Amino acid sequence: MALRVTPGMMQSQLMRNINHNLTRMQGQQNELSTGRKLNKPSDDPVGITYSLRYRSELSMNEQYDKNITQAKAQLEHTDTVLGQLNDIVQRVQELTVQALNDTNPQTALDAIATEVSQIYQQAIMIGNDQLGGKYIFNGQLTDKVPYDSATASLATAPDTDDQNIYVKFAAGVTVASNVTGGEVFGKTADADNLFKVLKDIQNALSPTADKVALSNAYTQLNSRYDKIINIRSEVGARINRVDLIDQRLQDLDLNLTSLQSKTEDTDMAETILKFNQEEAVYQASLSTGAKIISPTLIDYLR
C-alpha cells in the first residue's frame, strides 16, 4: 500500500530541513563572531579536555613567572650586598697588611683601628640589610633584626636563623632565594666570624700594637674572605639557573599558547568558506520551500 503524502507532511519536512540548515549556518556564524570553535563543551568534548589542561598549565606557569621575578630580584640584591661586603673586607685586608709593617708609629695604628671600627659598623649595617621590609640574612625569620652592633662580636651572640627560603619554579624544581648570615658572616662559634675578627684587629692595634694577635686575626680574615667569595659565586650560579628556568618557561608558554590556539581558535578562512556554503544551502532550501508551499485551493480549482 503506497504512503499518501499530504501537503502538511511536505511542509513539516520542509520546516525541519530549513531549521536544520539554519542551525548549521548559525553555528558557522557563531564561530566567526567569537573567533572560537570551542564555545561550549558539546562543540568538541575531547578538545575541551585538552583546552582545560592547557589553560591550567598556563595558569601555573603564570605563577611560576611571578616566583621567578621575585627570586631573581632577591638574588640580584643579595649579590649586590655581597659585593659591598667584599669591598669592605678587602679594605680591612689592606689596612691589616699596612699595620703589620713594623715602621708604623702608634698614631698610624690608632688611625687604622678607628677606620676598622667604622668598617665594623658598616658590616653590621650590611648584615641588617633589608629588601621589601624583610631582613635578607636572617633565614626564614625575615621580620627580626639579625645583628646588634653591641653584641655581634661576642661569643654569647645568638646565631641567625639557618633555614633557606625555597621558591618553586616547576613541579619538583625549587631554588633557595636567600643565603643565611651564618654562611656569609660566620656563626658565633666560628673562629673566622667576621664581626669577631674585625674586633680582634681593632683590639690588636690600639691602645698598643700586638702583632701576633694581629697576624692571627689577618689569617682568619682571609679565611672569611674566601668563604664570602664562594657564597657570592653560589649566588651567581643560582641567578644563572633562574635565568635558564625563566627561558624554559617562556618557551613552554609559547608552545602551550600555540596548542591552545589550535584547539580553541577557529580557522577564519575555512570557517568563512563553510559559512558561505551553509548560507547557499539555506537560501536554496528557502527557494525550494517557496515553490512547495505556494499552491493554494484556487490553484487546484483551475
Stockholm file with secondary structure:
# STOCKHOLM 1.0

chainA/1-302         MALRVTPGMMQSQLMRNINHNLTRMQGQQNELSTGRKLNKPSDDPVGITYSLRYRSELSMNEQYDKNITQAKAQLEHTDTVLGQLNDIVQRVQELTVQALNDTNPQTALDAIATEVSQIYQQAIMIGNDQLGGKYIFNGQLTDKVPYDSATASLATAPDTDDQNIYVKFAAGVTVASNVTGGEVFGKTADADNLFKVLKDIQNALSPTADKVALSNAYTQLNSRYDKIINIRSEVGARINRVDLIDQRLQDLDLNLTSLQSKTEDTDMAETILKFNQEEAVYQASLSTGAKIISPTLIDYLR
#=GR chainA/1-302 SS CCCCCCHHHHHHHHHHHHHHHHHHHHHHHHHHHHSBSCSSGGGCHHHHHHHHHHHHHHHHHHHHHHHHHHHHHHHHHHHHHHHHHHHHHHHHHHHHHHHTSTTCCHHHHHHHHHHHHHHHHHHHHHHTCEETTEETTSTTCTTSCCCCTTTTTSTTCCCCCCCCCEEEEETTEEEECCCCHHHHHCCTTCTTCHHHHHHHHHHHHSSSCCHHHHHHHHHHHHHHHHHHHHHHHHHHHHHHHHHHHHHHHHHHHHHHHHHHHHHHBCCHHHHHHHHHHHHHHHHHHHHHHHHHHCCCHHHHHC
#=GC SS_cons         CCCCCCHHHHHHHHHHHHHHHHHHHHHHHHHHHHSBSCSSGGGCHHHHHHHHHHHHHHHHHHHHHHHHHHHHHHHHHHHHHHHHHHHHHHHHHHHHHHHTSTTCCHHHHHHHHHHHHHHHHHHHHHHTCEETTEETTSTTCTTSCCCCTTTTTSTTCCCCCCCCCEEEEETTEEEECCCCHHHHHCCTTCTTCHHHHHHHHHHHHSSSCCHHHHHHHHHHHHHHHHHHHHHHHHHHHHHHHHHHHHHHHHHHHHHHHHHHHHHHBCCHHHHHHHHHHHHHHHHHHHHHHHHHHCCCHHHHHC
//
